[in-house]
C-alpha cells in the first residue's frame, strides 16, 4: 500500500538559462502567477509564514512549467528560423546561377542572330548549313524563354521564403521581451519566499532546513522491480542525482527542476521525454496509482505542475523546491493526478 499523507507542497528555484518564450505561453504563466501578499508581517505566526512560502513556491513552479513549455517551443522556432534562412540562401544562389546562364544564352543568341535571318540566308554560301543553324538558334530562343519562366518562378518562391523567415524572426524577437517580463515575475515570487524564510525565528528556519536535507545513503529506500530495462536505467539515473540542487529551469546534470530531472533521467536510458511535466504525463501509458512500479512518472495536482519518479515502497524521487535538493518523499505528499509508465 502507498502512503497518502499530504505535507507542504514543493516549488521551484532560479533559472540557470536565458531562453526565449512565446507570448501564448507567457499568458498561461501569467494566469498561474496569481497575486499573493508580500513579506510576512511581524504578527504572522511561523506556521502562516510556512504556508505562504509553500504557496509562493507552488505558484512559481506552475509558472516554471509554463516557462519550460515555451522554452521548448522557442527551441523549435529557432530551428525553423535557421532552416528558413538556409532555404533563402540556397534560393538566392540558384537564382544567381540561373541569371548567369541566361546571360550566356543571351550573348550567344545576339552573336549568332544579330543579322536579319532573311539577309543571312541570301548571303550564305551554304544555305542548307544556315538553315540548320537557324533551327538551332530557334531552339536556343525557346530554351531562353523557358529559363526566363523558371527564373520568374524561382524569384517568386524566394520572396515567399524571405517573408516566412521574416515572420518567424519577428515572432522570435517579440518573445525576447516577453521572457524578460516573465522571468522577473517568477524571480519576484522566489525573492518573496526567501524574505519570508529569512524572517522566521532561528529555530523555525533551522527546522525547515533540516526537513529539506537528504538522509544518508544508508537510509535510502531500495527500489522494487522496474517494468522494463529502460525504466530501471532511468531510475538508476534519478537515484544518482540524490543531493543535487534544485535549479529553476535546470535539466541536469548539475541541477534540476522537477520535470528536468525526469527528462534527464530517461535520457540516460536512451528515451526522449518532453520538457514539461504536463507533457510528460502523456508520454506513456497511464496506470492506476495502486499499480505503480519503479520508474513510473507520478504527476501531482490537477494541472500536473509537479512530477516525480516512483521508486517503490511508497516513495518517489523528485526535485522538490528551492533549498531542497533532489530527494525521496512519500508518493502521497500531495494530490496525485496521474501515474505514467514509459
N, C-alpha and C positions, 0 to 999 in steps of 0.2 A: 504493500500500500504506500502511496506517496503522501507527503505532508501537504496541508492546505493552509498553513499559517501565513499571515499576511503582514509582515513588518513594513517599515517605511520603504517607500518606493524610491529606486535609484534614479540617477540622472546622468549628466554629462560634464565634460570639461572643455578647455580651449582647443581650437583647431591648430594643427601644425602646417596646414596647406592653405595657399591662397588660390582659389579656383573660381571659375565663373558660374553664374546662377541665372536661370531663366526667370522672366517675370512671372510666369504661371506658377512655378514652384514657390517663388517668394510670396505670392499671395496666399498659398496654402500655409506657409510657415507663419505668416502674419496672423492668421486665424488662430494658430496653435499658441501664439505668444500673447495670451490674454494678459491684461493689466493685473498686477499684484501690488500690495503695499511695498514701500521701500524698506529701509532698515528697521530693525526691531526697535520699538520704543522702550525706554527704560523700564516701563511697567510690565513688559512682556515676560511671561514665565518661560523658563528654558524649554519646556515641552512645546509651547507655542512657537518659539524660535525654530525648534527642530522641524515642526510641521511646515513652517513657511519655507525653510531651506529645502525640504524634500519637494514641496510644491514648485519651487523655482527650478530645481533640477529636472523635475518631470516636464515642465514647460520647455525648458531648454533642450531636453532630449528629443521631444517631439519636433522642435524646430531643427535640430541637428539632422534628424532623419529626412526632413524636407530638404535641407541643405545638401545632404548626400545624394538624394534623388536628382536634384538639379545639377549637382556636380557630374553625375554620371551622364546626364543628358548633354551637359556642356561639352564633355569629352567627345561625344558623338558629333556634336555640332562643329567643334574644332576640326575633327577629321573630315567632315563634309566640306568645310571651307577649303581645306588643303586640297582635297580631290577636285573641287571646282576650279581652284587656281591652276592645278595641273592640266585640267581639260582646256582651260583658256589658253595656257601657254602652248600646248600641243596644237590647238586650233589655229593660233596665230602663226606658228611655224609652218603648218600646212598651207595656209593662205599665202605666206611669203614664197613658198616653193611654187605654188600654182601661178603666182604673178610672174615669177622668173621664167617659168615655162611658157606662159602666154607671151611674154616679151620676146622670147627667142622665136616663137612661131610667127609673131607679127613681123619681126625683122626679116625672116626668111621669105615671108609672103610678099613683103614690099620689094625685096631684091629681085624676086622671080617674077613678080606680076606688075612691075611699075609701068610697062608699056601696054597700050591698048591691045587686048588679045587679037582683034582682027588684023591690026597692023603687023603684030608679031607673026601671024600666020602668013601674011602676004610676003613679008621679008625673009621668012625662014627658008633656008636651003634644004631643010629636012622637014617637010610638013608633017609627015607621019610621026617623027620624033617629037615635034612640037605639040601635036595633039595628045600624045602620051603624057608630056609634061603638064599640059593644061588640065588633064584629068587628075593628075597628082595634086596640082595646085587646088583644084576644087575640093579634093579630099582634105587637104590641109585647112582650107577655109571652113569646111564642115566641122573638122576636129577643133578648130579655133573657137567656133560658136559653142560647141559642146563644153569646152573647158571654161568659157566665159560663164555658161549657165552653172557649172559646178562651183566656180568661184563665188558667184552670187549666192548660191545656197550655203556655201561654207561661211560666208560673211554674215548671213542671217543667223546661222547656228551659233557663231561666235558671239554675236550680240546677245543672244538668249543666255549663253553660258556666262557672259560677263554680268548680265542682270541678275542671274541666280546667285553668282558669287557675291555680288553686291548686297543682295537681300540677306544672305546668311551672315555676311560680315557685319551688317548693320545690327542684326539680332544679337550677335556675339558682343559687339561694342555696347549695346544697350544694357546687356546683362551685367557688365562690369560695375556700373553704378548701383544696380540692384543688390549685388552680392556685398558691396561695401556697407550698405544700409542694414542688410540682414545680419551680417557678422557683428556689427555694432550692437544690434538689438540683443543677440544671444549673449555676447560678452557682458552686456549690461546686466542681464539676468544673473550670470555667474558671479559678477562682481557684487551684486546684492547678496547672493548666497554667502560669499566669503566674508562680507562685512557682518552678516548675521552670526556666522560661526565665530568670528573674532570677538563679537560682543558677549558671547556666552561666558559664564564663570569658568575659571580654570578647570575645575573638576569635571564639569559637564563637557567641556571641549575635549579633555583627555579621554573621557569615557566614549565619546563619539569616535575619536581617532582610533581607540583600541578596537571598537567594533568594526572598523574598516581595515584592520590588519589581517593578513592571511596567516593561518596557523602553520606550524612547521610541517614539513613534508611527511613526517611520520604519521601525521593525523589526517592526511588526505584520503578521501574515500576511494576505495578500489572499484574500478568500473566493472560492470557486468559484460555479457557477451554482446558485441555490436552485431547488427543485422547484415553487415557487408564489410568487405575488406576496406572499401573507401571510407565508410563511417568509422571504422576502427582507426584508420590513419588520421582522419580529421580530429577524432577525439584525442589521440596522442598529441597532435599538434596543439590543440587547445589547452591540454593539461601542461604542456611545456611552457605555455605563456603565463602560468600562475605567477603572480607577483609583479608582472609588468604593469606600468601605469595606465590609467585611463587617460586618453588624449582625445580631445574633440576633433572629429574628422579623421582619426588615426585608423589605418588598416594594416599596421604592422611594418616590420617585426618588433620595433622598439616600444610601441604604444598602440592602444586600440580604443575605439568606441565599441558599443555593443555589436552592431552589425559588421563593423570592420573585423572584429575577432572571428566571427563566423565565416566571413569571406576568406580571410587569410588561412584559417584552419583547413577549410575544404580545398583551398588552392594547393596546400601541401599534399593533399590526396589526389591532385590532378583533376579536381572538379571546380568549374567556374560557377560562382554564385553571383546574383545581383548585389548591388552595393547596399541597398536599404533593407531594413527588417520587414517593411511592408511587402516588398517584392520577394524576399527570401521565404516568407511563409507559404508562397505558392510555387516554390522551386522544386517541389517533390510531391509525394503522396501524403495527404493528411491522415493521421491516425488518432484514435481516442487517447486521452492522457493516461488512462489506465493501461494502455498497451505501449507506452513509451519505452524505447530501447536506447542504449548508449549511442551517441552520435546524432540522435534526432534533434531537430531545432524546436525550441519552445518559445513561442511568441506570447507577449504579455499585453494586457489592456485591449480594449475593443479595436483600437487603431493600430495594434501591433507596433507600438512605438519603442518597445524594448524586446530584446531577444537573447536567448542563451542556448547552451547545448546540454542536453540531458546526459548525465554521467552514469546514473544508476543509483540505487539505494536512496531514491527520493531527493537527489541533488542535481543541480546544474552548475556548469562553469560559465561565467559571464564576466563582462566588463561593467561594473555597477554604476559608478558615478564619480565625480571629481574627488580626489583624495583617497579613493578606494581602488586598489589595484585589482587586476583580474583575480578572481577567487571563486570558491564554491559557496553556494547558498541553497536553501531548500527550494524545491521546484515550486512550492506553493507560496513563495514570498510575496506574490501579488497575483491578481486575477490572470489565469491562463486563457488566451484566446484561441490558440491552435498548437498542434504538435505536427511537425512535418518531417517525414522520412525521405532523405535524399537518395 
